[in-house]
């Protein structure tokens, strides 16, 4: 079982990525931040850290996607605003956008 779990929410908009809520050990770290009205997708990055020397386990998942944007438009936004600056590119799904589960 992880010793600590950290989650951070990121919203993709037509202007780029916006950070959202953060949680530590399932507790919200600040007052609730609502999803931006112009959000196209919402992703959550989860980092599970343990005392073992194996390092953290990092996962990302798209938890919401606007029905107003076709998959090709979302893919274009991902190309225009790659999430590399958010330090979670190692787990971006390899499946084409629009085919993953929105959980």
Backbone as numpy.savetxt, mean C-alpha at the origin, in Angstrom:
# Nx Ny Nz CAx CAy CAz Cx Cy Cz
5.34 -15.95 16.07 4.49 -14.77 16.07 5.38 -13.52 16.07
5.06 -12.52 15.27 5.89 -11.32 15.22 5.87 -10.56 16.54
7.00 -9.94 16.84 7.07 -9.12 18.05 6.42 -7.76 17.82
6.51 -7.26 16.59 5.90 -5.98 16.26 5.34 -6.04 14.86
4.23 -5.37 14.66 3.67 -5.25 13.33 3.40 -3.78 13.06
3.90 -3.31 11.92 3.70 -1.93 11.51 2.99 -1.96 10.17
1.92 -1.16 10.04 1.20 -1.05 8.78 1.14 0.41 8.38
1.30 0.65 7.08 1.13 2.00 6.56 0.31 1.94 5.29
-0.59 2.89 5.18 -1.50 2.99 4.04 -0.95 4.03 3.07
-1.06 3.73 1.77 -0.66 4.67 0.72 -1.78 4.75 -0.30
-2.06 5.96 -0.76 -3.11 6.19 -1.75 -2.47 6.69 -3.04
-2.82 6.05 -4.15 -2.38 6.50 -5.46 -3.43 7.45 -6.01
-2.98 8.66 -6.41 -3.87 9.65 -7.02 -3.30 10.00 -8.38
-4.01 10.81 -9.13 -3.50 11.25 -10.43 -2.29 12.17 -10.29
-2.02 12.65 -9.06 -0.87 13.51 -8.80 0.27 12.77 -8.10
0.11 11.48 -7.83 1.16 10.70 -7.17 0.65 10.01 -5.92
1.60 9.57 -5.08 1.29 8.81 -3.87 1.11 9.74 -2.68
0.14 9.42 -1.83 -0.12 10.16 -0.59 -0.15 9.14 0.53
0.58 9.41 1.61 0.55 8.48 2.74 -0.74 8.68 3.53
-1.20 7.59 4.12 -2.45 7.62 4.89 -2.21 7.20 6.32
-3.07 6.36 6.83 -3.01 5.92 8.21 -1.81 5.01 8.47
-1.37 4.99 9.72 -0.34 4.06 10.17 -0.83 3.38 11.44
-0.43 2.11 11.58 -0.79 1.33 12.76 0.46 0.67 13.31
0.57 0.60 14.62 1.62 -0.15 15.29 0.94 -1.09 16.26
1.22 -2.38 16.11 0.56 -3.42 16.94 -0.95 -3.26 16.92
-1.50 -3.02 15.74 -2.94 -2.91 15.48 -3.59 -1.66 16.07
-2.81 -0.75 16.63 -3.36 0.49 17.17 -3.07 1.63 16.19
-4.09 2.38 15.86 -3.94 3.52 14.97 -3.01 4.53 15.62
-2.03 5.02 14.86 -1.00 5.90 15.41 -1.39 7.37 15.49
-2.44 7.77 14.82 -2.87 9.17 14.82 -4.37 9.18 14.57
-5.00 10.34 14.62 -6.43 10.36 14.27 -6.64 9.81 12.86
-7.77 9.17 12.65 -8.09 8.54 11.38 -7.99 9.54 10.23
-7.27 9.14 9.18 -7.14 9.95 7.97 -8.03 9.31 6.91
-8.96 10.07 6.38 -9.86 9.54 5.36 -9.15 9.41 4.02
-9.61 8.45 3.21 -9.07 8.27 1.87 -9.30 9.56 1.07
-8.28 10.05 0.35 -8.48 11.25 -0.46 -9.59 11.03 -1.49
-10.36 12.06 -1.74 -11.49 11.95 -2.66 -11.03 11.60 -4.08
-9.79 11.98 -4.42 -9.28 11.72 -5.77 -8.41 10.46 -5.84
-8.48 9.60 -4.81 -7.68 8.38 -4.81 -8.14 7.43 -5.91
-7.17 6.75 -6.50 -7.42 5.75 -7.54 -7.27 4.36 -6.94
-6.30 4.20 -6.04 -6.08 2.93 -5.34 -5.61 3.23 -3.92
-5.82 2.25 -3.03 -5.26 2.29 -1.69 -4.50 0.99 -1.47
-3.25 1.13 -1.03 -2.38 -0.01 -0.76 -1.98 0.03 0.71
-1.75 -1.14 1.29 -1.23 -1.22 2.66 0.06 -2.01 2.63
1.09 -1.41 3.25 2.39 -2.06 3.42 2.44 -2.55 4.86
2.70 -3.84 5.04 2.78 -4.44 6.37 4.19 -4.94 6.61
4.74 -4.57 7.76 6.07 -5.03 8.14 5.97 -5.74 9.48
6.31 -7.02 9.48 6.33 -7.82 10.70 7.78 -8.01 11.11
8.12 -7.50 12.28 9.49 -7.60 12.79 9.51 -8.57 13.97
10.57 -9.35 14.04 10.73 -10.26 15.18 12.12 -10.06 15.76
12.35 -10.68 16.88 13.67 -10.57 17.52 14.70 -11.46 16.83
14.25 -12.32 15.93 15.17 -13.18 15.21 15.99 -12.36 14.22
17.14 -12.87 13.85 18.04 -12.14 12.95 17.64 -12.24 11.48
16.49 -12.82 11.20 16.08 -13.00 9.81 15.64 -11.71 9.14
15.38 -10.68 9.90 14.92 -9.41 9.35 13.41 -9.37 9.24
12.88 -8.20 8.90 11.43 -8.05 8.84 10.84 -8.75 7.61
9.60 -9.16 7.74 8.85 -9.71 6.62 7.94 -8.58 6.14
8.10 -8.20 4.87 7.36 -7.07 4.32 6.40 -7.58 3.25
5.18 -7.09 3.32 4.17 -7.48 2.34 3.38 -6.23 1.97
2.85 -6.21 0.76 1.98 -5.12 0.33 0.74 -5.71 -0.33
-0.34 -4.98 -0.24 -1.58 -5.44 -0.86 -2.43 -4.24 -1.25
-3.04 -4.35 -2.40 -4.01 -3.36 -2.81 -5.32 -3.72 -2.11
-5.85 -2.79 -1.31 -7.05 -3.07 -0.54 -8.28 -2.37 -1.09
-8.08 -1.47 -2.05 -9.20 -0.77 -2.67 -8.76 -0.22 -4.01
-9.66 -0.26 -4.99 -9.39 0.29 -6.31 -10.67 0.94 -6.82
-10.54 2.17 -7.33 -11.70 2.90 -7.84 -12.27 2.19 -9.06
-13.58 2.09 -9.10 -14.25 1.51 -10.26 -14.34 2.50 -11.41
-13.96 3.76 -11.16 -14.04 4.81 -12.18 -12.83 4.84 -13.10
-11.79 4.06 -12.79 -10.57 4.06 -13.59 -10.35 2.68 -14.21
-10.20 2.62 -15.53 -9.92 1.32 -16.16 -8.51 0.84 -15.80
-8.29 -0.46 -15.85 -6.96 -1.01 -15.50 -5.81 -0.36 -16.28
-6.03 -0.01 -17.54 -4.95 0.61 -18.33 -4.57 1.98 -17.76
-5.55 2.74 -17.28 -5.27 4.06 -16.69 -4.51 3.90 -15.37
-4.88 2.89 -14.59 -4.18 2.63 -13.33 -2.74 2.19 -13.62
-2.57 1.33 -14.61 -1.22 0.88 -14.99 -0.36 2.07 -15.42
-0.95 3.02 -16.14 -0.21 4.21 -16.57 0.22 5.04 -15.36
-0.65 5.14 -14.35 -0.28 5.87 -13.14 0.86 5.18 -12.40
0.85 3.84 -12.38 1.94 3.10 -11.73 3.26 3.33 -12.46
3.21 3.45 -13.78 4.44 3.74 -14.53 4.91 5.17 -14.28
3.97 6.09 -14.20 4.31 7.50 -13.98 4.80 7.75 -12.56
4.20 7.06 -11.59 4.56 7.23 -10.18 4.94 5.88 -9.57
6.12 5.36 -9.91 6.52 4.08 -9.32 6.65 4.22 -7.81
6.29 3.19 -7.07 6.31 3.28 -5.61 7.69 3.13 -4.99
8.76 3.16 -5.77 10.11 2.96 -5.25 10.48 3.88 -4.11
10.04 5.11 -4.15 10.35 6.05 -3.08 9.65 5.71 -1.78
8.71 4.79 -1.82 7.97 4.42 -0.62 8.58 3.21 0.08
9.67 2.66 -0.46 10.41 1.54 0.13 9.59 0.26 0.23
8.74 0.00 -0.74 8.03 -1.27 -0.70 7.91 -1.92 -2.06
8.83 -1.61 -2.96 8.78 -2.18 -4.31 9.05 -3.67 -4.32
9.72 -4.20 -3.30 10.08 -5.61 -3.33 8.88 -6.54 -3.32
7.71 -6.07 -2.97 6.55 -6.94 -2.90 5.39 -6.50 -3.79
5.62 -5.59 -4.73 4.55 -5.20 -5.65 4.18 -6.43 -6.48
2.90 -6.74 -6.62 2.51 -7.96 -7.34 3.03 -7.96 -8.78
3.43 -9.13 -9.24 3.91 -9.27 -10.61 2.76 -9.46 -11.58
1.55 -9.66 -11.08 0.40 -9.85 -11.95 0.00 -8.52 -12.58
-0.60 -8.55 -13.77 -1.03 -7.29 -14.39 -2.05 -6.57 -13.51
-1.96 -5.26 -13.50 -2.90 -4.48 -12.71 -4.31 -4.76 -13.16
-5.21 -4.81 -12.22 -6.60 -5.07 -12.53 -6.98 -6.54 -12.38
-5.98 -7.42 -12.20 -6.29 -8.84 -12.06 -6.08 -9.35 -10.65
-5.55 -8.51 -9.76 -5.30 -8.98 -8.40 -6.56 -8.85 -7.55
-6.57 -9.56 -6.46 -7.71 -9.52 -5.55 -7.66 -8.25 -4.72
-8.78 -7.61 -4.55 -8.84 -6.39 -3.76 -9.18 -6.68 -2.31
-9.19 -7.93 -1.93 -9.39 -8.34 -0.54 -10.61 -7.78 0.03
